[in-house]
Protein backbone atom coordinates (compact mmCIF):
# COMPACT_ATOMS: atom_id res chain seq x y z
CA UNK A 1 0.00 0.00 0.00
CA UNK A 2 1.10 3.55 -0.71
CA UNK A 3 0.16 7.07 0.32
CA UNK A 4 -3.33 7.48 1.70
CA UNK A 5 -3.92 3.73 2.05
CA UNK A 6 -0.79 3.26 4.16
CA UNK A 7 -1.93 6.00 6.53
CA UNK A 8 -5.47 4.59 6.67
CA UNK A 9 -4.18 1.11 7.51
CA UNK A 10 -1.94 2.48 10.27
CA UNK A 11 -4.93 4.27 11.80
CA UNK A 12 -7.07 1.12 11.57
CA UNK A 13 -4.38 -0.93 13.28
CA UNK A 14 -4.23 1.59 16.12
CA UNK A 15 -8.01 1.33 16.57
CA UNK A 16 -7.79 -2.47 16.54
CA UNK A 17 -5.08 -2.48 19.19
CA UNK A 18 -7.13 -0.13 21.37
CA UNK A 19 -10.17 -2.39 21.05
CA UNK A 20 -8.36 -5.66 21.77
CA UNK A 21 -6.65 -4.14 24.81
CA UNK A 22 -10.09 -4.31 26.41
CA UNK A 23 -10.91 -7.59 28.14
CA UNK A 24 -14.56 -7.15 27.15
CA UNK A 25 -13.76 -7.61 23.43
CA UNK A 26 -13.66 -11.17 22.10
CA UNK A 27 -10.75 -10.99 19.64
CA UNK A 28 -11.61 -14.31 17.99
CA UNK A 29 -15.21 -13.20 17.35
CA UNK A 30 -13.93 -9.88 16.03
CA UNK A 31 -11.65 -11.78 13.64
CA UNK A 32 -14.50 -13.93 12.31
CA UNK A 33 -16.75 -10.91 11.75
CA UNK A 34 -14.01 -8.90 10.05
CA UNK A 35 -13.34 -11.89 7.79
CA UNK A 36 -17.03 -12.00 6.87
CA UNK A 37 -16.98 -8.30 5.94
CA UNK A 38 -13.82 -8.90 3.91
CA UNK A 39 -15.57 -11.65 1.97
CA UNK A 40 -18.58 -9.38 1.34
CA UNK A 41 -16.46 -6.56 -0.07
CA UNK A 42 -14.35 -8.99 -2.07
CA UNK A 43 -17.53 -10.17 -3.82
CA UNK A 44 -19.19 -6.77 -4.22
CA UNK A 45 -17.01 -4.61 -6.45
CA UNK A 46 -19.60 -1.83 -6.59
CA UNK A 47 -19.84 -1.58 -2.82
CA UNK A 48 -16.09 -1.35 -2.29
CA UNK A 49 -15.89 1.36 -4.96
CA UNK A 50 -18.55 3.38 -3.15
CA UNK A 51 -16.76 2.95 0.20
CA UNK A 52 -13.47 4.16 -1.25
CA UNK A 53 -14.84 6.94 -3.46
CA UNK A 54 -12.93 10.12 -2.47
CA UNK A 55 -15.87 12.22 -3.67
CA UNK A 56 -18.13 10.75 -0.97
CA UNK A 57 -18.03 12.25 2.56
CA UNK A 58 -16.45 9.97 5.14
CA UNK A 59 -19.47 10.16 7.43
CA UNK A 60 -21.81 9.10 4.62
CA UNK A 61 -19.67 6.05 3.97
CA UNK A 62 -19.59 5.19 7.67
CA UNK A 63 -23.38 5.42 7.85
CA UNK A 64 -23.69 3.12 4.83
CA UNK A 65 -21.54 0.53 6.61
CA UNK A 66 -23.74 0.74 9.68
CA UNK A 67 -26.88 0.23 7.61
CA UNK A 68 -25.41 -2.77 5.80
CA UNK A 69 -23.79 -4.71 8.65
CA UNK A 70 -24.94 -3.03 11.85
CA UNK A 71 -27.49 -5.72 12.67
CA UNK A 72 -25.34 -8.66 11.52
CA UNK A 73 -22.12 -8.16 13.49
CA UNK A 74 -21.22 -6.88 16.93
CA UNK A 75 -21.21 -3.16 17.59
CA UNK A 76 -17.42 -3.33 18.04
CA UNK A 77 -16.93 -4.74 14.54
CA UNK A 78 -19.41 -2.36 12.95
CA UNK A 79 -17.71 0.63 14.55
CA UNK A 80 -14.25 -0.56 13.49
CA UNK A 81 -15.32 -1.10 9.88
CA UNK A 82 -17.18 2.24 9.85
CA UNK A 83 -14.07 4.03 11.05
CA UNK A 84 -12.03 2.30 8.39
CA UNK A 85 -14.51 3.37 5.70
CA UNK A 86 -14.19 7.01 6.82
CA UNK A 87 -10.51 6.98 5.89
CA UNK A 88 -9.16 7.82 2.46
CA UNK A 89 -7.98 4.86 0.35
CA UNK A 90 -5.83 4.99 -2.76
CA UNK A 91 -7.74 2.17 -4.46
CA UNK A 92 -10.73 -0.06 -3.61
CA UNK A 93 -8.70 -3.25 -3.17
CA UNK A 94 -6.63 -1.63 -0.42
CA UNK A 95 -9.69 -1.40 1.83
CA UNK A 96 -10.39 -5.13 1.41
CA UNK A 97 -6.73 -6.03 1.99
CA UNK A 98 -6.72 -3.90 5.15
CA UNK A 99 -9.84 -5.57 6.58
CA UNK A 100 -8.35 -8.98 5.88
CA UNK A 101 -5.16 -7.99 7.70
CA UNK A 102 -7.20 -6.70 10.63
CA UNK A 103 -9.04 -10.04 10.81
CA UNK A 104 -5.78 -11.99 10.83
CA UNK A 105 -4.22 -9.74 13.46
CA UNK A 106 -7.32 -10.07 15.64
CA UNK A 107 -6.94 -13.86 15.53
CA UNK A 108 -3.24 -13.59 16.37
CA UNK A 109 -4.14 -11.25 19.23
CA UNK A 110 -6.56 -13.88 20.54
CA UNK A 111 -3.70 -16.38 20.48
CA UNK A 112 -1.44 -13.90 22.24
CA UNK A 113 -4.04 -13.34 24.96
CA UNK A 114 -4.32 -17.12 25.39
CA UNK A 115 -0.54 -17.46 25.65
CA UNK A 116 -0.33 -19.59 22.50
CA UNK A 117 1.12 -17.15 19.95
CA UNK A 118 4.49 -18.95 19.85
CA UNK A 119 2.68 -22.22 19.13
CA UNK A 120 0.68 -20.59 16.32
CA UNK A 121 3.87 -19.24 14.73
CA UNK A 122 5.44 -22.68 14.79
CA UNK A 123 2.31 -24.40 13.49
CA UNK A 124 2.00 -22.03 10.55
CA UNK A 125 5.62 -22.68 9.64
CA UNK A 126 5.31 -26.46 9.95
CA UNK A 127 2.10 -26.50 7.93
CA UNK A 128 3.86 -24.54 5.20
CA UNK A 129 6.64 -27.11 5.14
CA UNK A 130 4.13 -29.96 4.92
CA UNK A 131 2.35 -28.31 2.01
CA UNK A 132 5.59 -27.61 0.13
CA UNK A 133 6.69 -31.23 0.50
CA UNK A 134 3.43 -32.77 -0.76
CA UNK A 135 2.35 -32.00 -4.31
CA UNK A 136 -0.84 -33.98 -3.80
CA UNK A 137 -1.85 -32.07 -0.67
CA UNK A 138 -1.09 -28.71 -2.24
CA UNK A 139 -3.17 -29.62 -5.28
CA UNK A 140 -6.12 -30.61 -3.08
CA UNK A 141 -5.96 -27.39 -1.04
CA UNK A 142 -5.66 -25.12 -4.08
CA UNK A 143 -8.12 -26.93 -6.38
CA UNK A 144 -10.46 -24.22 -7.69
CA UNK A 145 -13.16 -26.77 -8.49
CA UNK A 146 -13.31 -27.98 -4.88
CA UNK A 147 -15.80 -26.20 -2.62
CA UNK A 148 -15.04 -24.53 0.69
CA UNK A 149 -16.79 -27.31 2.59
CA UNK A 150 -14.56 -29.99 1.08
CA UNK A 151 -11.43 -27.99 1.82
CA UNK A 152 -12.53 -27.31 5.38
CA UNK A 153 -13.15 -31.00 5.90
CA UNK A 154 -9.66 -31.82 4.63
CA UNK A 155 -8.17 -29.22 6.95
CA UNK A 156 -10.20 -30.61 9.85
CA UNK A 157 -8.65 -34.02 9.24
CA UNK A 158 -5.18 -32.50 9.01
CA UNK A 159 -5.30 -29.98 11.85
CA UNK A 160 -8.32 -30.80 14.01
CA UNK A 161 -7.12 -31.27 17.58
CA UNK A 162 -3.47 -31.01 16.48
CA UNK A 163 -3.23 -27.23 16.14
CA UNK A 164 -4.32 -24.21 18.13
CA UNK A 165 -7.75 -22.75 17.27
CA UNK A 166 -6.20 -19.58 15.85
CA UNK A 167 -4.00 -21.63 13.53
CA UNK A 168 -7.00 -23.57 12.26
CA UNK A 169 -9.00 -20.40 11.62
CA UNK A 170 -6.15 -18.59 9.86
CA UNK A 171 -5.30 -21.52 7.60
CA UNK A 172 -8.95 -22.23 6.81
CA UNK A 173 -9.55 -18.64 5.71
CA UNK A 174 -6.44 -18.64 3.56
CA UNK A 175 -7.32 -21.93 1.87
CA UNK A 176 -10.98 -21.15 1.22
CA UNK A 177 -10.46 -17.48 0.26
CA UNK A 178 -6.93 -17.08 -1.16
CA UNK A 179 -7.85 -13.86 -3.00
CA UNK A 180 -5.35 -14.46 -5.78
CA UNK A 181 -2.37 -15.44 -3.61
CA UNK A 182 -0.48 -18.69 -3.68
CA UNK A 183 -0.84 -20.85 -0.57
CA UNK A 184 2.86 -20.48 0.17
CA UNK A 185 2.75 -16.69 -0.07
CA UNK A 186 -0.28 -16.53 2.19
CA UNK A 187 1.32 -18.73 4.85
CA UNK A 188 4.50 -16.67 4.74
CA UNK A 189 2.49 -13.48 5.23
CA UNK A 190 0.66 -14.97 8.20
CA UNK A 191 3.95 -16.06 9.75
CA UNK A 192 5.34 -12.53 9.42
CA UNK A 193 2.21 -11.04 10.98
CA UNK A 194 2.55 -13.45 13.90
CA UNK A 195 6.16 -12.40 14.42
CA UNK A 196 5.23 -8.72 14.25
CA UNK A 197 2.77 -9.21 17.09
CA UNK A 198 5.79 -10.00 19.24
CA UNK A 199 7.94 -7.32 17.58
CA UNK A 200 10.18 -10.04 16.23
CA UNK A 201 11.57 -10.94 12.87
CA UNK A 202 11.39 -14.45 11.44
CA UNK A 203 14.55 -16.35 10.51
CA UNK A 204 14.16 -19.59 8.56
CA UNK A 205 17.08 -21.77 9.64
CA UNK A 206 17.96 -24.87 7.63
CA UNK A 207 20.56 -27.25 9.01
CA UNK A 208 21.83 -30.72 8.15
CA UNK A 209 20.94 -32.01 11.64
CA UNK A 210 18.67 -30.64 14.37
CA UNK A 211 20.27 -27.82 16.38
CA UNK A 212 20.80 -28.23 20.10
CA UNK A 213 19.10 -25.88 22.54
CA UNK A 214 22.43 -24.14 23.13
CA UNK A 215 23.00 -23.66 19.40
CA UNK A 216 19.50 -22.23 18.95
CA UNK A 217 20.01 -19.78 21.81
CA UNK A 218 23.40 -18.61 20.50
CA UNK A 219 22.09 -18.25 16.96
CA UNK A 220 19.00 -16.36 18.14
CA UNK A 221 21.14 -14.00 20.22
CA UNK A 222 23.54 -13.38 17.31
CA UNK A 223 20.72 -12.61 14.87
CA UNK A 224 18.97 -10.36 17.41
CA UNK A 225 22.20 -8.38 17.79
CA UNK A 226 22.70 -8.23 14.01
CA UNK A 227 19.19 -7.01 13.15
CA UNK A 228 18.37 -5.08 16.32
CA UNK A 229 15.06 -6.91 16.84
CA UNK A 230 14.00 -10.05 18.62
CA UNK A 231 14.24 -13.03 16.31
CA UNK A 232 11.90 -16.01 16.02
CA UNK A 233 13.62 -19.09 14.59
CA UNK A 234 11.70 -21.39 12.26
CA UNK A 235 13.81 -24.54 12.14
CA UNK A 236 14.03 -26.97 9.25
CA UNK A 237 16.31 -29.95 8.62
CA UNK A 238 17.76 -30.77 5.21
CA UNK A 239 20.45 -33.48 5.05
CA UNK A 240 21.83 -31.88 1.88
CA UNK A 241 23.03 -28.87 3.90
CA UNK A 242 26.45 -30.24 4.72
CA UNK A 243 28.50 -29.00 7.63
CA UNK A 244 26.61 -25.85 8.50
CA UNK A 245 23.41 -23.85 8.36
CA UNK A 246 21.49 -21.62 6.00
CA UNK A 247 19.62 -18.66 7.50
CA UNK A 248 17.06 -16.56 5.62
CA UNK A 249 15.65 -13.35 7.10
CA UNK A 250 13.15 -11.80 4.71
CA UNK A 251 14.89 -11.56 1.36
CA UNK A 252 18.38 -11.78 2.85
CA UNK A 253 20.22 -15.10 2.99
CA UNK A 254 23.09 -15.72 5.38
CA UNK A 255 24.71 -18.84 4.05
CA UNK A 256 27.19 -20.69 6.23
CA UNK A 257 26.92 -24.19 4.82
CA UNK A 258 30.00 -26.09 3.79
CA UNK A 259 28.34 -27.14 0.53
CA UNK A 260 27.79 -23.54 -0.52
CA UNK A 261 31.32 -22.51 0.46
CA UNK A 262 32.67 -25.30 -1.74
CA UNK A 263 30.44 -24.21 -4.63
CA UNK A 264 31.65 -20.62 -4.23
CA UNK A 265 35.26 -21.76 -4.25
CA UNK A 266 34.65 -23.82 -7.38
CA UNK A 267 33.09 -20.82 -9.13
CA UNK A 268 36.07 -18.64 -8.28
CA UNK A 269 38.52 -21.28 -9.53
CA UNK A 270 36.58 -21.63 -12.79
CA UNK A 271 36.74 -17.89 -13.39
N, C-alpha and C positions, 0 to 999 in steps of 0.2 A: 504494500500500500504506500501511496505517496501523498504529500500535501495534506489536504483537508481530511482525507480518510484516515491518515496516520494519527492526526490530532483527535479525531472522533473516536477512534479505537482506544487511544490512551485514556480518554475521558470515561468511556464505557468500562474499561478495566478498573478504574478507580472506583466507580459506582459499584461494580461487582464486589470488589474487595470490602468496601464499606458495608454492603449488605451481608456478606458471608461472615463478617466479624461478629455479627449478632447471633447469639445462640438460638434465637427464635426462628431463624431461617433454615429450612431444610435444603442444604446445598444439592443433594441428589435429586430432589423434586424439582428444584430450580433448573438443574441441568436437563432433565427430561422435558420440561416445558419449553426451555429455550431451543432444544433440538426440534421440538414439534413446530415452533415458529420458523425455524430455519428451513425445515422441509416445506412449509407453506409458501414462503417467499421464493424458495428455489423452484417451485412449480409455477407460481404466478408471476410471470414476467411483468405484466402490467402493474400489478400492485407494488412490486419493488421499484419500478420506475417512478410511480407516484410518490413513494416514501423517500425517494432520493432526488426529487425534482427541486433544484435550487430556487425555482420561481415560486414554490409553495411555502407559505409561512411555517416555521417549525411547530408552532402550537397547533396548527390545523392538521399537520401530519401526526402529531402525538394524539390528538383527539380521534383521528381515524383508527389508529392502533387500538385505542381503548374500545371503540365501538366494535371492532372486529374480533378481538381476543379477550376483552375484559371479563366476559362471563365464562370463558373456557379455561383460563389459567388463573393462578393465584394473583392477588393484587401486587405482590412483590415482583413477579415476572412481568406483569402488564406494565408496571411503572418503569422497570428497567428497559423494556423494549421501547416504550414511549419516549423515554429520555434519549435512547439511541437514535430514534427516528428524528428527534429535534435537531440532531447534529447535521453538519454539512458533509456530504460524501462525494468523492470524486467521480465514482461510477456506481451503478446499481449493485453490481456483484460484490463490491466491497462491504456493503451492509450485510449481505448474507454471510460472507466469509467471517465478518466480525461476530455475528450472532453464533455461528458455529464454534468459533474460538471461545466465546463466553461460555457456551454449554460445556465444552471440554474442560475448561478451567474450573467450572463449578463442580464437575465430577472429581477432578483432581483435588479440589479443596475439600470435598467430602472425605476423600481418602486420607488427606492430611489431618483432618479433624479426628478421624478414626485411628490415626497412628499407623496407617498402612501404606503411605505414599511410597516408601522405599520398595515395598513388595510390588506395588503397581508398576513402578519403573522397571523392575527386573522382569516382571511377567510380560510387559509389552516387548521388551528386548528379546526374551526367549521365544515368544510367539513369532516375532519377526524372523528369527533364525529358523524356526520350524517351517514356516511358510517358504522361505527361500531355499530350503533343502528338499522340498517336496513339490515337484511340478504338478502332480495330480491334485494335491490339496489346494495349491494356488489356483489351478484351473477351476476347481469346484467353487471356491470363494469369490472368484471374479467372473463367473459365468453370467453373462447378461440375460440369458434366457431363464435362469433360475430365479424364482421369486424370493422375496424377503423371508417368508416363512420357512422355506427350505434351508436357506442360509443360516437363519437363526437356530434351526434344529441342529444343523451340523456344528455350529459353534457351541451349542449346549452340550453336545456329546464330547466336544474337545475340551471345553473350559469349565463346564458345570461342576461346581464343587471343588475345582482344582485351582481356581483363580479368585482374586478378590472381586467383589461386586462391581467396583468402579472399572476394573480391567474388562470385565464382561460387557459392561455398558458401552465403554469407549470402542472396543473392538467391534461390537455388534453394529453400532452406528456407522463406523467406517466401512464395514463390509456391505451393509445394506444400502448405504447412501454415500458412495465414494465421491460423487460430485466431480468426476473427471480426473481424479488422481489415481495413481497406481497404488496398490495395497502397500507396497514397500515404502513409498513416499509418505503415505498417510501415517503408517506406524512410526516412521522416523520423526515426523512432526509431533506426534503425541508424546514420544519419548523426550523430545526437547522441551515441550511444554511442562512435562512432569519435572524435569530437572530445573526449569526456571522457577517453579513453585518453591524450590528449596534454594534458589539463587546459586545453582550449581551448573557447571557445564558437564556434558556427557563425553566421556572418552571410551571409544570402542577398542578394547585391548585383545589382540589375538596372539596366543602363545602356543608353542609346540606341546607343552604339558601344562596342567593346571598350576597356577601360581599359589604359593604358600600365603598364609595370612600376613606374615612379615613382609613378603614381597609386595603384596597388594597395598599395604600401609605405606611402604616406602615410595612406591610408584605414585600413589595418590597424593602424598605429601609433595613429591617433586613436581607433579603436574600442577597442583594448587599454587605452588610458588612460582612456576613458570607463567601461568595464565592469570594469576591474581584473583582467582575465584575458586570456590569449593568445587571439587571434581567428583562426579559419580562415574564409577568404572563399570562398564558393561563388558563382561569377560566371555571370551570365546576361545575354543581350543581347535587348532588346526595342525595336525602332525607334519604338514609340509613346511611349516615355519620352523626352520632348523636353527637351534642355538640361540634364540633370542625372542624378541617380541615385536609386534607391530602395533602402533598406537595411532588412532585417528580421532582428531578433535575437530568437528565441523568438516571443513574442506581440507584441513591441514593434516598431513601424514608424517608422523615421526617414526622412521623405520630403523629398527635396531637389529633386525634379524641377520643371522649369518648368511643365509641364502641370498639376501638382497645385497649384502656387502660383497659377496663373491661375484654376483652378476655385475655390480658396478665396476669392480676391478677388471672383469673380463671386457667390459665395454671400453674402459680406458686403454687397455692393452691393444684392443682391436683398432682404436683410433690412432 
